[in-house]
Amino acid sequence: MAESHAKPDVAFWRVADTFIGVANEQATEVDRGVVSAGFSYASARFNAFVIASQCGTKEAFEAEKAAAIDYFVSQYKLALTENVADYSANFDKYISK
C-alpha cells in the first residue's frame, strides 16, 4: 500500500460523511459502543478485501499483508489522533449537556 500524503478529495469527504450518517442513524436504536464495534469490523473487513483485490494473487497477498496491515493501522491511528485533538479543542461545542 503506497502511502499518500495528498489531501483528501471531495469524494473522500462524501464517503466519510455518508458512513458517519449511517453510524449516527444506527446509534439512535443501538448502543454507540455496538455501533462503533460494528463500524470498525466493517472497515476491517472491507480493507481486507481491498488488500486482497489489489494484490491479485494469493502469493502477492501473503507477501504484502503485513505491510498493508501496518499501513491501515497507522492511518487509523493518525485519523483517531486528529479527531480526538479536535474534540479536545471543541468539547463544549460538540458535546452539549
VMD Tcl script that builds the backbone (N, CA, C; Angstrom):
set m [mol new atoms 291]
animate dup $m
set s [atomselect $m all]
$s set {name element resname resid chain x y z} {
  {N N MET 1 A 0.848 -1.161 0.000}
  {CA C MET 1 A 0.000 0.000 0.000}
  {C C MET 1 A 0.902 1.235 0.000}
  {N N ALA 2 A 0.871 1.950 -1.049}
  {CA C ALA 2 A 1.674 3.166 -1.135}
  {C C ALA 2 A 1.046 4.240 -0.264}
  {N N GLU 3 A 1.864 4.847 0.571}
  {CA C GLU 3 A 1.361 5.891 1.455}
  {C C GLU 3 A 1.236 7.181 0.674}
  {N N SER 4 A 0.093 7.825 0.801}
  {CA C SER 4 A -0.153 9.074 0.093}
  {C C SER 4 A -0.310 10.199 1.096}
  {N N HIS 5 A 0.329 11.327 0.802}
  {CA C HIS 5 A 0.219 12.485 1.678}
  {C C HIS 5 A -0.680 13.549 1.064}
  {N N ALA 6 A -1.396 13.201 -0.003}
  {CA C ALA 6 A -2.289 14.138 -0.658}
  {C C ALA 6 A -3.487 14.426 0.242}
  {N N LYS 7 A -4.030 15.631 0.091}
  {CA C LYS 7 A -5.224 15.980 0.848}
  {C C LYS 7 A -6.408 15.163 0.324}
  {N N PRO 8 A -7.292 14.752 1.233}
  {CA C PRO 8 A -8.476 14.017 0.779}
  {C C PRO 8 A -9.302 14.878 -0.180}
  {N N ASP 9 A -9.926 14.233 -1.142}
  {CA C ASP 9 A -10.726 14.963 -2.112}
  {C C ASP 9 A -12.200 14.974 -1.723}
  {N N VAL 10 A -13.008 15.561 -2.572}
  {CA C VAL 10 A -14.441 15.690 -2.316}
  {C C VAL 10 A -15.096 14.322 -2.127}
  {N N ALA 11 A -14.713 13.347 -2.939}
  {CA C ALA 11 A -15.300 12.004 -2.825}
  {C C ALA 11 A -14.995 11.400 -1.459}
  {N N PHE 12 A -13.760 11.608 -0.962}
  {CA C PHE 12 A -13.382 11.110 0.362}
  {C C PHE 12 A -14.341 11.643 1.422}
  {N N TRP 13 A -14.556 12.966 1.434}
  {CA C TRP 13 A -15.422 13.569 2.458}
  {C C TRP 13 A -16.872 13.126 2.294}
  {N N ARG 14 A -17.335 12.947 1.055}
  {CA C ARG 14 A -18.705 12.477 0.825}
  {C C ARG 14 A -18.877 11.068 1.389}
  {N N VAL 15 A -17.917 10.191 1.106}
  {CA C VAL 15 A -17.977 8.814 1.614}
  {C C VAL 15 A -17.921 8.808 3.141}
  {N N ALA 16 A -16.971 9.545 3.712}
  {CA C ALA 16 A -16.836 9.590 5.174}
  {C C ALA 16 A -18.121 10.114 5.819}
  {N N ASP 17 A -18.664 11.209 5.294}
  {CA C ASP 17 A -19.886 11.779 5.864}
  {C C ASP 17 A -21.065 10.817 5.743}
  {N N THR 18 A -21.118 10.060 4.645}
  {CA C THR 18 A -22.194 9.081 4.475}
  {C C THR 18 A -22.094 7.981 5.525}
  {N N PHE 19 A -20.880 7.453 5.740}
  {CA C PHE 19 A -20.703 6.413 6.760}
  {C C PHE 19 A -21.015 6.944 8.159}
  {N N ILE 20 A -20.588 8.159 8.451}
  {CA C ILE 20 A -20.884 8.755 9.757}
  {C C ILE 20 A -22.390 8.932 9.925}
  {N N GLY 21 A -23.069 9.326 8.857}
  {CA C GLY 21 A -24.523 9.459 8.914}
  {C C GLY 21 A -25.207 8.139 9.224}
  {N N VAL 22 A -24.758 7.075 8.586}
  {CA C VAL 22 A -25.325 5.741 8.856}
  {C C VAL 22 A -25.048 5.344 10.304}
  {N N ALA 23 A -23.831 5.584 10.783}
  {CA C ALA 23 A -23.498 5.252 12.176}
  {C C ALA 23 A -24.377 6.053 13.135}
  {N N ASN 24 A -24.586 7.325 12.857}
  {CA C ASN 24 A -25.440 8.145 13.722}
  {C C ASN 24 A -26.878 7.652 13.718}
  {N N GLU 25 A -27.370 7.227 12.545}
  {CA C GLU 25 A -28.717 6.640 12.470}
  {C C GLU 25 A -28.807 5.389 13.333}
  {N N GLN 26 A -27.828 4.506 13.195}
  {CA C GLN 26 A -27.811 3.273 13.967}
  {C C GLN 26 A -27.770 3.564 15.465}
  {N N ALA 27 A -27.050 4.612 15.840}
  {CA C ALA 27 A -26.887 4.953 17.262}
  {C C ALA 27 A -28.178 5.454 17.903}
  {N N THR 28 A -29.194 5.725 17.105}
  {CA C THR 28 A -30.489 6.098 17.696}
  {C C THR 28 A -31.233 4.871 18.202}
  {N N GLU 29 A -30.840 3.686 17.711}
  {CA C GLU 29 A -31.525 2.452 18.089}
  {C C GLU 29 A -30.631 1.436 18.777}
  {N N VAL 30 A -29.312 1.591 18.628}
  {CA C VAL 30 A -28.346 0.617 19.144}
  {C C VAL 30 A -27.306 1.376 19.967}
  {N N ASP 31 A -26.806 0.750 21.012}
  {CA C ASP 31 A -25.777 1.361 21.845}
  {C C ASP 31 A -24.599 1.844 20.988}
  {N N ARG 32 A -24.100 3.047 21.274}
  {CA C ARG 32 A -22.992 3.609 20.494}
  {C C ARG 32 A -21.763 2.714 20.492}
  {N N GLY 33 A -21.509 2.005 21.578}
  {CA C GLY 33 A -20.377 1.074 21.615}
  {C C GLY 33 A -20.533 -0.056 20.614}
  {N N VAL 34 A -21.754 -0.539 20.469}
  {CA C VAL 34 A -22.029 -1.597 19.492}
  {C C VAL 34 A -21.887 -1.043 18.081}
  {N N VAL 35 A -22.391 0.168 17.857}
  {CA C VAL 35 A -22.252 0.805 16.543}
  {C C VAL 35 A -20.775 0.976 16.207}
  {N N SER 36 A -19.998 1.455 17.161}
  {CA C SER 36 A -18.562 1.650 16.945}
  {C C SER 36 A -17.872 0.330 16.604}
  {N N ALA 37 A -18.191 -0.716 17.354}
  {CA C ALA 37 A -17.584 -2.023 17.099}
  {C C ALA 37 A -17.983 -2.552 15.718}
  {N N GLY 38 A -19.237 -2.393 15.349}
  {CA C GLY 38 A -19.696 -2.839 14.036}
  {C C GLY 38 A -19.047 -2.042 12.912}
  {N N PHE 39 A -18.927 -0.739 13.115}
  {CA C PHE 39 A -18.285 0.140 12.140}
  {C C PHE 39 A -16.819 -0.263 11.960}
  {N N SER 40 A -16.118 -0.521 13.060}
  {CA C SER 40 A -14.714 -0.925 12.994}
  {C C SER 40 A -14.555 -2.266 12.294}
  {N N TYR 41 A -15.445 -3.210 12.627}
  {CA C TYR 41 A -15.368 -4.522 11.991}
  {C C TYR 41 A -15.616 -4.410 10.489}
  {N N ALA 42 A -16.634 -3.639 10.108}
  {CA C ALA 42 A -16.953 -3.474 8.688}
  {C C ALA 42 A -15.784 -2.845 7.941}
  {N N SER 43 A -15.142 -1.855 8.553}
  {CA C SER 43 A -13.983 -1.220 7.934}
  {C C SER 43 A -12.847 -2.222 7.753}
  {N N ALA 44 A -12.589 -3.016 8.786}
  {CA C ALA 44 A -11.531 -4.027 8.707}
  {C C ALA 44 A -11.848 -5.054 7.620}
  {N N ARG 45 A -13.095 -5.475 7.547}
  {CA C ARG 45 A -13.491 -6.468 6.549}
  {C C ARG 45 A -13.310 -5.911 5.142}
  {N N PHE 46 A -13.756 -4.664 4.928}
  {CA C PHE 46 A -13.620 -4.061 3.610}
  {C C PHE 46 A -12.146 -3.842 3.271}
  {N N ASN 47 A -11.343 -3.423 4.240}
  {CA C ASN 47 A -9.922 -3.198 3.980}
  {C C ASN 47 A -9.197 -4.507 3.649}
  {N N ALA 48 A -9.592 -5.596 4.267}
  {CA C ALA 48 A -9.014 -6.899 3.908}
  {C C ALA 48 A -9.331 -7.220 2.444}
  {N N PHE 49 A -10.559 -6.924 2.031}
  {CA C PHE 49 A -10.948 -7.108 0.628}
  {C C PHE 49 A -10.105 -6.225 -0.292}
  {N N VAL 50 A -9.900 -4.962 0.102}
  {CA C VAL 50 A -9.097 -4.038 -0.714}
  {C C VAL 50 A -7.685 -4.587 -0.882}
  {N N ILE 51 A -7.089 -5.027 0.217}
  {CA C ILE 51 A -5.728 -5.574 0.159}
  {C C ILE 51 A -5.679 -6.768 -0.798}
  {N N ALA 52 A -6.577 -7.716 -0.592}
  {CA C ALA 52 A -6.579 -8.928 -1.414}
  {C C ALA 52 A -6.831 -8.612 -2.884}
  {N N SER 53 A -7.798 -7.743 -3.147}
  {CA C SER 53 A -8.130 -7.452 -4.545}
  {C C SER 53 A -7.021 -6.673 -5.240}
  {N N GLN 54 A -6.293 -5.833 -4.510}
  {CA C GLN 54 A -5.194 -5.100 -5.122}
  {C C GLN 54 A -3.985 -5.997 -5.358}
  {N N CYS 55 A -3.832 -7.012 -4.542}
  {CA C CYS 55 A -2.698 -7.934 -4.718}
  {C C CYS 55 A -2.893 -8.830 -5.933}
  {N N GLY 56 A -4.099 -9.289 -6.139}
  {CA C GLY 56 A -4.388 -10.081 -7.324}
  {C C GLY 56 A -4.106 -11.570 -7.203}
  {N N THR 57 A -3.033 -11.950 -6.505}
  {CA C THR 57 A -2.726 -13.375 -6.333}
  {C C THR 57 A -2.536 -13.662 -4.855}
  {N N LYS 58 A -2.729 -14.914 -4.498}
  {CA C LYS 58 A -2.539 -15.334 -3.105}
  {C C LYS 58 A -1.094 -15.095 -2.670}
  {N N GLU 59 A -0.152 -15.350 -3.553}
  {CA C GLU 59 A 1.261 -15.164 -3.217}
  {C C GLU 59 A 1.567 -13.699 -2.927}
  {N N ALA 60 A 1.064 -12.805 -3.768}
  {CA C ALA 60 A 1.269 -11.372 -3.545}
  {C C ALA 60 A 0.577 -10.925 -2.264}
  {N N PHE 61 A -0.622 -11.460 -2.030}
  {CA C PHE 61 A -1.360 -11.138 -0.808}
  {C C PHE 61 A -0.548 -11.539 0.427}
  {N N GLU 62 A -0.022 -12.753 0.425}
  {CA C GLU 62 A 0.774 -13.221 1.560}
  {C C GLU 62 A 2.018 -12.358 1.761}
  {N N ALA 63 A 2.620 -11.921 0.656}
  {CA C ALA 63 A 3.831 -11.101 0.738}
  {C C ALA 63 A 3.543 -9.675 1.216}
  {N N GLU 64 A 2.363 -9.158 0.918}
  {CA C GLU 64 A 2.043 -7.746 1.196}
  {C C GLU 64 A 1.185 -7.518 2.433}
  {N N LYS 65 A 0.566 -8.569 2.973}
  {CA C LYS 65 A -0.451 -8.356 4.004}
  {C C LYS 65 A 0.081 -7.680 5.265}
  {N N ALA 66 A 1.275 -8.010 5.729}
  {CA C ALA 66 A 1.801 -7.385 6.952}
  {C C ALA 66 A 2.033 -5.893 6.753}
  {N N ALA 67 A 2.599 -5.521 5.610}
  {CA C ALA 67 A 2.825 -4.097 5.329}
  {C C ALA 67 A 1.492 -3.363 5.181}
  {N N ALA 68 A 0.520 -4.012 4.560}
  {CA C ALA 68 A -0.794 -3.392 4.385}
  {C C ALA 68 A -1.479 -3.185 5.733}
  {N N ILE 69 A -1.390 -4.175 6.614}
  {CA C ILE 69 A -1.963 -4.028 7.958}
  {C C ILE 69 A -1.296 -2.869 8.681}
  {N N ASP 70 A 0.026 -2.788 8.627}
  {CA C ASP 70 A 0.740 -1.667 9.255}
  {C C ASP 70 A 0.254 -0.333 8.695}
  {N N TYR 71 A 0.067 -0.260 7.382}
  {CA C TYR 71 A -0.403 0.962 6.746}
  {C C TYR 71 A -1.781 1.352 7.276}
  {N N PHE 72 A -2.731 0.418 7.255}
  {CA C PHE 72 A -4.080 0.737 7.698}
  {C C PHE 72 A -4.131 1.092 9.181}
  {N N VAL 73 A -3.367 0.401 10.001}
  {CA C VAL 73 A -3.321 0.718 11.436}
  {C C VAL 73 A -2.751 2.117 11.642}
  {N N SER 74 A -1.690 2.461 10.921}
  {CA C SER 74 A -1.097 3.801 11.083}
  {C C SER 74 A -2.059 4.885 10.610}
  {N N GLN 75 A -2.796 4.628 9.523}
  {CA C GLN 75 A -3.767 5.610 9.039}
  {C C GLN 75 A -4.909 5.794 10.040}
  {N N TYR 76 A -5.371 4.697 10.642}
  {CA C TYR 76 A -6.418 4.798 11.654}
  {C C TYR 76 A -5.919 5.577 12.865}
  {N N LYS 77 A -4.704 5.274 13.313}
  {CA C LYS 77 A -4.152 5.976 14.470}
  {C C LYS 77 A -4.028 7.469 14.182}
  {N N LEU 78 A -3.584 7.830 12.997}
  {CA C LEU 78 A -3.473 9.235 12.616}
  {C C LEU 78 A -4.847 9.906 12.632}
  {N N ALA 79 A -5.841 9.274 12.021}
  {CA C ALA 79 A -7.192 9.843 11.973}
  {C C ALA 79 A -7.789 9.954 13.371}
  {N N LEU 80 A -7.622 8.927 14.194}
  {CA C LEU 80 A -8.156 8.971 15.552}
  {C C LEU 80 A -7.473 10.056 16.366}
  {N N THR 81 A -6.168 10.172 16.256}
  {CA C THR 81 A -5.418 11.198 16.981}
  {C C THR 81 A -5.896 12.596 16.575}
  {N N GLU 82 A -6.070 12.827 15.281}
  {CA C GLU 82 A -6.549 14.125 14.795}
  {C C GLU 82 A -7.949 14.432 15.310}
  {N N ASN 83 A -8.826 13.433 15.297}
  {CA C ASN 83 A -10.200 13.667 15.728}
  {C C ASN 83 A -10.319 13.824 17.242}
  {N N VAL 84 A -9.515 13.099 18.001}
  {CA C VAL 84 A -9.512 13.278 19.459}
  {C C VAL 84 A -9.008 14.685 19.803}
  {N N ALA 85 A -7.986 15.150 19.102}
  {CA C ALA 85 A -7.483 16.512 19.326}
  {C C ALA 85 A -8.567 17.542 19.003}
  {N N ASP 86 A -9.311 17.310 17.929}
  {CA C ASP 86 A -10.402 18.211 17.555}
  {C C ASP 86 A -11.469 18.236 18.645}
  {N N TYR 87 A -11.835 17.072 19.169}
  {CA C TYR 87 A -12.830 17.030 20.250}
  {C C TYR 87 A -12.286 17.669 21.518}
  {N N SER 88 A -11.011 17.519 21.766}
  {CA C SER 88 A -10.411 18.162 22.935}
  {C C SER 88 A -10.513 19.677 22.822}
  {N N ALA 89 A -10.246 20.195 21.651}
  {CA C ALA 89 A -10.289 21.646 21.432}
  {C C ALA 89 A -11.724 22.187 21.379}
  {N N ASN 90 A -12.682 21.335 21.002}
  {CA C ASN 90 A -14.053 21.792 20.799}
  {C C ASN 90 A -15.080 21.032 21.622}
  {N N PHE 91 A -14.645 20.483 22.749}
  {CA C PHE 91 A -15.512 19.596 23.523}
  {C C PHE 91 A -16.871 20.221 23.849}
  {N N ASP 92 A -16.863 21.432 24.390}
  {CA C ASP 92 A -18.129 22.067 24.784}
  {C C ASP 92 A -19.029 22.351 23.583}
  {N N LYS 93 A -18.436 22.626 22.448}
  {CA C LYS 93 A -19.196 22.875 21.232}
  {C C LYS 93 A -19.829 21.579 20.701}
  {N N TYR 94 A -19.064 20.484 20.731}
  {CA C TYR 94 A -19.537 19.218 20.169}
  {C C TYR 94 A -20.406 18.398 21.113}
  {N N ILE 95 A -20.131 18.488 22.392}
  {CA C ILE 95 A -20.854 17.671 23.375}
  {C C ILE 95 A -21.668 18.610 24.265}
  {N N SER 96 A -22.933 18.736 23.946}
  {CA C SER 96 A -23.787 19.609 24.757}
  {C C SER 96 A -24.353 18.813 25.919}
  {N N LYS 97 A -24.560 19.505 27.009}
  {CA C LYS 97 A -25.068 18.829 28.219}
  {C C LYS 97 A -26.567 18.731 28.191}
}
mol reanalyze $m
mol bondsrecalc $m
mol representation Tube
mol addrep $m
